[in-house]
Amino acid sequence: MECVCWGALSLHLMSQQDLVECDHVRRRFKWCAFYAYYNPDHKWHYLSRQKPEEVMFLKIFDSDPLVRATNCSHTSFQHLNSPKDCPLARVSRSAH
């Protein structure tokens, strides 16, 4: 993954006011997701040049209101200095 970086927002600087809840409606099911508003106080951490043997785990959602981290805003992006012909291949796995 030379061209694609992975980023996660630091939960210590994020509040519920930074999130907007959006419904995703499909023919057979509906779910909701949270999207982060821009906030100049946010601090992003990123991982670049990830190797196939390196694994990144993140908690997408936790329904327990007593835990500090109930979700993790994350994204991927193409690095500005990556070559023009760089492949954007991505592999992700989800545990259910």
N, C-alpha and C positions, 0 to 999 in steps of 0.2 A: 504494500500500500504506500508507494512512494508519493502519490499525488493527492491522496485524500486524507485529511486530518479529521480526527474525532474530537469533539469538545463537549464539556459538561459544565454547567453553571454551579458555582459554589453555593451550597445550601445555607451557609452561615450569613450570607448577605441578601437572602431572598425572603420575601414575605408573601402572604396570600394575596395582597393587593397587587403584586407583580404578575398575577396569573389571571387569565380569562378562560372560562370553561366553554368548550365548543362541542356540540353534538355532531356525530358522524352517523348519518342514516343511510342504510343500504336496504335492499329489498327484503332481506331475510333477518337482519339484525340491526341493532343500534348500540352505540357505545359513546362515551364522552372522553375527551382528552383535554389537557390543559396546555395552553400556549403562554409563553412569557412575553410580557411587554418589555420594551427597551427601558433600561434603567442604567444611567451612567455609573452607578455604584456597584453594579454587578461585577463579579470577577469570574472569568471563564478560565478553565484549565483545559489544555488540549494535549492530545497524543498524536504524534506524527511518526512516520516511518515504522508503523507497527509491523512486527514480524508474524508469520503464520503461527508460530508456537506461543505467541503472547495472547493472553485472554483478558478481556475487559468485562467486568460484571457491573451492572448498575441496577438499582431498584427503580422500576418504572412507577409503581404505585403501591401504597400500603394503606389499607382501610382503617387501621388502628389510629384514632385521633390523638392518642397519648404519645406517639413516637414523634421525634423532632423532624425526621426526614420522611415525609409522606410521598414524595415524588422526586424525580431528577430530570430537570430540563436538559436536553442534550441535542446535538446536531452533528452533521458531518459537512465538510466543505472542501472544495478544491483549493489547494495552496496557491497563492498568487505567483510564486516562483516556479511552479511545476511546468514541465515541458508541454508544449501544445499538443503533442501526440500521446500524451500519457493516458493509459487506460483508466477508466473510472470503475473498474470491477469492484463489487462489494459482496461480501458473504456475511450473513448474520444468522444466528441460531436463537431460537426462543425455547425456553423450558416451560412446559405447562404442567 
